[in-house]
């Protein structure tokens, strides 16, 4: 399945994606930094927001839930309508359908380093809105516009937002989205002056979300929110011990969008 037909075969049902995050920083001889690659298991929900009844725990408490206030401008209300207004005000168009790929709240807690909003006009994709959050509570949006025939191309955008204290606000991100009927494969790389600085991949196998599947998720991933936060700080500590350059947190950019 190409990105232009992303998730259409299950257009009204919530999907569950289980798999791995692969995250790595190549060695930097000039700084004496060893390569730092690691992976951890994760799951995401893929919500057809245009079908609000597809996920019963939208703005309701459950051990797995999605809260509208966790996204975009932090507003209450219908998440699909909020997203359409937000996209219209900032990007100038109104999508017919939106799929949100996200890590839900687990027992009311979550931290999402990144959310993906797949925006469609009918069955044709317009673009992917990447909502990036850092551990300071700041948020920034990168919009990857998808042109016809370039659904699986590599798309580049300049870095404008502070995420890690071990990377300056410099360089270029590359985004690559590849999908089939059974998987979501997203690659994000950061390069500076032609040199690869960061290599991240989110690889998920997809299936329909069922009640039985939700209990299985609870058993496997009940500590996932804490695990994500722990991994961020543990890997930062390892880089600091290696002597990686530390960059203080700058003020968030005035522009909340990078296009």
Phi, psi and omega in degrees: 000127178278163183300330180297340179243028188304122173065005187295331181295342176232056194292344185237010183236145177288139178251152174246132177243121178244139179175224190224148165257124175252126187223130183208150174236120179296162177296147177233099185296325181297327181259356181072026183265129175281159176296146185225089180248139176206166176216156174210152181282150185203166168223155172230152166264145176240105191256125171280093186296337177288352175236077189299338180280357182289338179229112189289339185258034173276115184061033173225148180284134175199170178293336168238120183211161176233127183245126183305327183291348180279356191232158172055247182262011176073029183266150169287174175105183182297120186294324178295314179294319176302317182293318180297316179295316180299315181291320178298315183292330186253334184241348172084016176214164180240113179289148176282323183223147177223129169255128177253120175259118190206158168269117183285171169294141175242113188054036175090358183242143175202156163218121183249104175301326181204141172239149180241126178249107180270115188255130186232146162253106189059242180257004181260131182281136175268322181172178180236121176268117181260114182261110188253131179239139173253175185285355177270357181090007177277158183217142178215156183237130171249124180254119179261105179282131181254119177269155179304132178083357181240030185299324183250022177282170174269127184246137185241145176214145178290148177280127181230008190223138181280122179242307182245140177289357181254012175225131176286168174278082182203157176100187186228133172272144168242135181243136178222124181244121178228132183222158167225186177298338190241000182210157171238123184232109184241127180241132177229125180235148176242126178235148178226122183054041177080001183253127180293126181250332184207139183224112184234141179219133175246109187242117186230135169273135188255147174203165176289141179277126179238169176299318178298320179295325178295319178294325177295320177298317180301317181295320186274324192238023186299336180255018188297318180303313178295324181295320179297313180296319179298315181300318180301312183284325179295315179292325176296319178298318179298317178294320179297319179294333177280349179095020179298145179298134182257128179248124180294152179293120176276173173295143178301150180296146179295323177275126182272356180239141167242123185244000000 
